[in-house]
Amino acid sequence: MTLRRFHYAWVEHAFGPWLDAAPERDRLRAALIVACDIHAWAILARDLGLPRTEVRAVLVLTVRRLLEEDA
């Protein structure tokens, strides 16, 4: 299994209940794949220079908003 497929499977596992209940499941899955990708962390930490605690806060906010909107 490639790392990319592993990541996709992890998103399915971690967010399964929300995905199953989402009216736009495929769109929510795609958004979660992007939000939880290592590149999102890299942009926040490296490109924008945010400290680790702020990176975590931004990513948590992003995921929560995605799940609230489609809950």
Residue frames as qw, qx, qy, qz and C-alpha x, y, z in Angstrom:
[[0.000, 0.891, 0.455, 0.000, 0.00, 0.00, 0.00],
 [0.394, 0.473, -0.038, 0.787, 1.38, 3.40, -0.95],
 [0.186, -0.216, -0.469, 0.836, 1.58, 6.18, 1.62],
 [0.298, -0.038, -0.188, -0.935, -1.10, 8.05, -0.27],
 [0.615, -0.251, -0.636, -0.393, -3.50, 5.11, -0.15],
 [0.466, -0.249, -0.697, 0.485, -2.65, 4.59, 3.52],
 [0.012, 0.094, 0.230, -0.969, -3.54, 8.23, 4.20],
 [0.482, -0.129, -0.387, -0.775, -6.85, 7.88, 2.34],
 [0.632, -0.264, -0.728, -0.047, -7.68, 4.73, 4.29],
 [0.310, -0.177, -0.572, 0.738, -6.78, 6.48, 7.54],
 [0.246, -0.021, -0.003, -0.969, -9.19, 9.33, 6.73],
 [0.619, -0.199, -0.581, -0.489, -11.91, 6.75, 6.03],
 [0.591, -0.245, -0.712, 0.291, -11.20, 5.06, 9.37],
 [0.235, -0.134, -0.423, 0.865, -10.78, 8.19, 11.49],
 [0.272, 0.173, 0.075, -0.944, -13.76, 10.08, 10.10],
 [0.083, -0.169, -0.933, -0.305, -16.00, 7.19, 9.03],
 [0.015, 0.584, 0.743, -0.326, -19.04, 8.14, 11.11],
 [0.109, 0.656, 0.047, -0.746, -19.03, 11.72, 9.81],
 [0.087, 0.258, -0.694, -0.666, -18.44, 10.56, 6.25],
 [0.007, -0.296, -0.947, -0.121, -21.30, 8.06, 6.44],
 [0.033, 0.699, 0.594, -0.397, -23.67, 10.78, 7.66],
 [0.069, -0.479, 0.181, 0.856, -22.54, 13.46, 5.22],
 [0.628, 0.639, 0.333, -0.294, -24.87, 14.43, 2.38],
 [0.545, 0.786, -0.290, -0.025, -21.81, 15.23, 0.26],
 [0.886, -0.383, 0.215, 0.149, -19.62, 12.35, 1.39],
 [0.799, 0.310, 0.130, 0.499, -17.12, 12.48, -1.46],
 [0.173, 0.819, -0.056, 0.544, -16.58, 16.21, -1.09],
 [0.571, -0.766, 0.210, -0.207, -16.12, 15.96, 2.68],
 [0.932, -0.149, 0.185, 0.274, -13.70, 13.05, 2.25],
 [0.620, 0.543, 0.045, 0.565, -11.65, 15.06, -0.23],
 [0.114, -0.866, 0.125, -0.471, -11.56, 18.07, 2.09],
 [0.761, -0.605, 0.228, -0.060, -10.45, 15.92, 5.04],
 [0.897, 0.138, 0.107, 0.406, -7.75, 14.25, 2.94],
 [0.385, 0.685, -0.055, 0.617, -6.34, 17.67, 2.12],
 [0.366, -0.822, 0.138, -0.415, -6.71, 19.12, 5.62],
 [0.830, -0.487, 0.271, -0.011, -5.00, 16.14, 7.24],
 [0.849, 0.423, -0.073, 0.307, -2.19, 15.86, 4.70],
 [0.681, -0.383, -0.029, 0.624, 1.42, 16.49, 5.72],
 [0.355, 0.371, 0.253, 0.820, 1.59, 19.27, 3.14],
 [0.278, -0.836, -0.299, -0.367, -1.00, 21.27, 5.09],
 [0.683, -0.659, -0.060, 0.310, 1.26, 21.09, 8.13],
 [0.646, -0.012, 0.195, 0.738, 4.29, 22.03, 6.03],
 [0.140, 0.662, 0.297, 0.674, 2.60, 25.11, 4.59],
 [0.447, -0.851, -0.187, -0.200, 1.55, 26.31, 8.03],
 [0.742, -0.579, 0.071, 0.330, 4.82, 25.53, 9.80],
 [0.645, -0.080, 0.307, 0.695, 7.44, 26.12, 7.16],
 [0.266, 0.519, 0.402, 0.706, 5.95, 28.57, 4.69],
 [0.254, -0.816, -0.238, -0.461, 3.95, 30.65, 7.17],
 [0.306, 0.388, -0.573, 0.654, 6.30, 30.13, 10.11],
 [0.643, -0.544, -0.040, -0.537, 3.60, 29.27, 12.63],
 [0.159, -0.425, 0.822, -0.345, 4.68, 27.61, 15.87],
 [0.204, -0.050, -0.973, -0.091, 3.63, 24.01, 16.46],
 [0.112, 0.393, 0.733, -0.543, 0.79, 24.95, 18.84],
 [0.363, 0.503, 0.006, -0.784, -0.68, 27.33, 16.28],
 [0.307, 0.217, -0.795, -0.477, -0.34, 24.77, 13.47],
 [0.074, -0.220, -0.958, 0.167, -2.27, 22.30, 15.60],
 [0.207, 0.483, 0.473, -0.707, -4.92, 24.92, 16.42],
 [0.371, 0.424, -0.333, -0.756, -5.41, 25.80, 12.74],
 [0.300, 0.090, -0.898, -0.308, -5.69, 22.16, 11.68],
 [0.006, 0.322, 0.868, -0.379, -8.10, 21.33, 14.51],
 [0.289, 0.487, 0.203, -0.799, -10.21, 24.36, 13.59],
 [0.351, 0.318, -0.597, -0.648, -10.26, 23.29, 9.95],
 [0.232, -0.080, -0.965, -0.091, -11.34, 19.72, 10.70],
 [0.087, 0.399, 0.712, -0.571, -13.97, 20.83, 13.22],
 [0.342, 0.457, -0.030, -0.821, -15.47, 23.28, 10.75],
 [0.350, 0.187, -0.769, -0.501, -15.59, 20.64, 8.05],
 [0.181, -0.202, -0.955, 0.118, -17.33, 18.17, 10.33],
 [0.153, 0.428, 0.508, -0.732, -19.79, 20.73, 11.74],
 [0.340, 0.363, -0.276, -0.822, -20.83, 21.91, 8.30],
 [0.526, 0.115, -0.717, -0.442, -21.66, 18.42, 7.09],
 [0.030, 0.002, 0.904, -0.426, -22.90, 16.95, 10.36]]
